Amino acid sequence: MTSTDAATLVPSRPCATRLTEHTMEIVSDSGEGAQKCGQIFGAVSAKMGNGVWTVEIIPAEIQPPPRVPEGASGYRIRIGEGPITNWGDATNLALAFNEQVLLARHRLGALAPDAVLLVEDKWATDDDADIRAAWDQGLAELSHCRYRIIPVPMEAECLTLVDNPRKGKNMFALGMLACIYGRDMERIKEQIAYAFRKKSKAVFEQNAALLRLGYAWAEEHIDFRIEVTPAPITEALVVMNGNEALGLGAIAAGMELCAMYPITPATSMSHYLSEVFDRFGGIVHQAEDEIAAVGVAIGASYAGKVALTVTSGPGLALKTEFLGLAIMTEIPLVLIDVQRGGPSTGLPTKVEQSDLLAALFASPGDAPHVIVAPATIEECFHIMVTARRIAEAFRTVVMVLSDANLATGVTPFPRPKPDARWQAAPLDLAPVAEGQDAYQWDARTGLSRRIIPGQPGGAYTITGLSHDEGSKVAYSSGVHQRSSAMRSRKLAVLQSLLLPPTIYGDGDGDLLLVGWGSTKGAIEEAVDRARREGMRVSSVHLRFLSPLEPGLTAIFARFGKVCTVEINYSDDPGDPFINEENRRRGQLTWLLRATTLVNVDCWTRVPGEPLRPGSIVDAIRERLPRGGAA
Amino acid sequence: MTVACGLLSVLQPDESNYEMSDYEGARARWCPGCGDHSILTSVQKLLAAEQLTPEQTVFVSGIGCSSRFPHYLTTYGFHGIHGRALPVATGIKLTRPDLTVFVVMGDGDCTSIGAAHWVHALRYNINLTVLLLDNGIYALTKSQTSPTTPQGFPTNTQPHGSWLPALNPLSLALGVTNASFVAQTAEWAPTHLYATLRAAYHHRGMSFVRILQRCPIYSSAVYQAAIQDPARIALLVHDNGVVVPDLEKIYTTQVGHDPGDLDAARRIADATGHIHLGVLFRDPSRLRYDELRRVPPRTTNERLTLIEAELDRYAV
């Protein structure tokens, strides 16, 4: 490791603060490169051995005008000495290209009360009097707080090297951050070279020069350093976002076709696959619409291929009729739903966990299918292997519910060890014995052999009409009762193979939090903090939502209260008109109450951002008055 | 997997000799007098003539009277959902070029609820034989107006007659960029029907055949005049089209038309007056999405090596 030690370069070493974890963000107008700067910082920090979690700060508009709060675009990076599992509570240091985007973050409550704010100061002397006035007003608003504001002549400095500082200012900023946080400059240059691999050598050289310039400026002018000591890397790690992990997982799981239609925030998964899939013998098919995308995947799976479709909430809504067909005809299918805020177009770029019930009841009629939810970016990779196996073994639809937080978050995790068995052929291609039915349901389990076109002796016509074992259209009520039971039974069989969830914290206590999906890190951090305060709180995190993991009723019985924590809407008790009977609860709450008959409470929020551990701790306190002494 | 599926057909050479009866599945339950019977017979004749192995042939359909088609054959069949036969067929043919894939749709299926897929399937130009069984009405659900119902024709949903002029499937198909085969035939002219199906089957790319088809219950009047008066029919004749010498005695109006001439095809499709039967357009040189997207298969070991290389890109 070639670490650049600021101490050897600066005679009077600035004040260094050593921290176990720290949250930094860089924020700019859209298109000024703050995200790229943040991505490189995050990747390098991970490679140095820090725990890292990054979150994109996405503007509300595609092309917002410059210098407006709504245009704030950037990247938040939380680094730690140990693993970091979520984005934390608030930013400790923000680097902003103008004061308006900083104001946006301030007004959102994203900045810690004692945050350090580094802000481009050219606006103070701008030719435009309105801009100068906006600067003065903005700084006045910020100075009412305990922030430490440090003006930085970023553009003026960049102009000493380049004609157009709008391009490359982010590299100057990266250089400053590298100095403040003691980041490895060689690794940063490698990462810049990778990030601009499709650009010319000259672009790289210019970026590297701006990087050094920013580093040098900070060395001379910034009087503090922040040390979050990287841990030695003892095992092979990879660092990627959740959508890349889903894509790589799909490849490792032996997937052969991904049919999709563009939709935020799912699309980047297929961007990744589009770049590499043909090398693996795979096809990404961009269909004419969401319906066609799932239809193509079903067609390919019917033909014996391993196929998936990837979408977000509005696309899930469009695909539902086809999902019913796949379930009815028992065609294996993996569907990924990268959830965003809803209903309707909702919050396309923002996280929410509000598709659970839509996914569960995705088809009219009784259409039992499997729903799993990865809780971490690492699980995004591995869940694809699980999803494929279950889809094929149980001849059904497996939905994978990810979300925008996992999709765009970046964190290091142990390098997966791909296994040849994950790639194995999904079915027995031997000729079909004479007299074998299209659905030779095992009477106990509902499982049956999958047969594909081309197999001699098969030649069945499958149909979405109710049918018997022979795929003959059912005209008697008995057939529909039995075939419905066969499709339903498979879920119980799958559940019998699952283990009860592990409990985070003690096996009994005053309060059990129950979560699913991307909130695991924040919930467990909140549980840790609450337990340090003496509260008897634990949590469980569910990966299987349909069928539910077994043993929940027994686990719930060992806690005084059970409460879900979810990023979806629920009424708060005490709101006007809300009572116990009409209160609309969180989506997992709904499901748990229905299955366990336990009076499960919920704390859910739809802030359009990941949950903050501190907010969850507050919710725990509300439920455990007097410090949890029960 | 990619290797294994493709081998299904290679490893099991089919030495059977198939008769038409070998393709007869369940007894067809269409109404007596329904034009679908004639189409089914012609298709079975084609399958026998081409000696297509039933297990390596797939018929994909949607929902409607005509979409019961696969049940009446002994091939693999996929009787799916309304309007969505083409995406399913696309998924099959894109990943299993070794299979022969036919698509059977009705007019509601193809030109109404499934219209988006129809337009895009024409543009993809995947090697599919696509049959539109057009009786100008929703018959399974008992007489509702379809896009191809003639203007003024009464149904249960538009009892005072269809409000708008009928959609012309031929004009639409010929207007789609990269469409490569468009033909029209009629079930009451079985020799023409058979010759057209054969030409469609041999076309490499998506062949779109509109088959005019009687519904004796709900829309018998739609084609009655054309059936009773052969003078209303004009045969398109050309060496590159379909040639049915027998019919030239019945259908005395013949139009020489080179299927390579797209402008002329569009004029014929738009023409009012005669009903034209024959191949309007054929261009085997058009791009085929299934060929463009063909990827070399990978063995498990190759894939594992490539995955490791991919993980290296993300290694810390």
Interface residues (C-beta under 8 A of the other chain):
Chain A: A46 K47 G49 I233 A236 L237 V238 V239 M240 E244 L248 I251 A252 G254 E256 L257 A259 V276 D278 R279 F280 G281 G282 I283 H285 A287 E288 D289 I291 A292 A293 V294 G295 V296 A297 I298 G299 A300 S301 Y302 A303 G304 K305 V306 A307 E321 F322 L325 P412 R415 P416 P418 A420 Q423 A424 A425 P426 L429 P431 I452 P453 G454 Q455 P456 G457 G458 A459 Y460 T461 I462 T463 G464 L465 K472 V473
Chain B: M1 T2 A4 C5 L8 S9 Q12 G25 A26 P54 E55 Q56 V58 F59 V60 P70 H71 L73 T74 T75 Y76 G77 F78 H79 G80 I81 R84 L86 P87 V88 A89 T90 G91 I92 L94 T95 R96 D98 L99 A116 H117 V119 H120 R293 V295 P296 P297 R298 T300 N301 R303 L304 L306 I307 E308 E310 L311 Y314 A315 V316
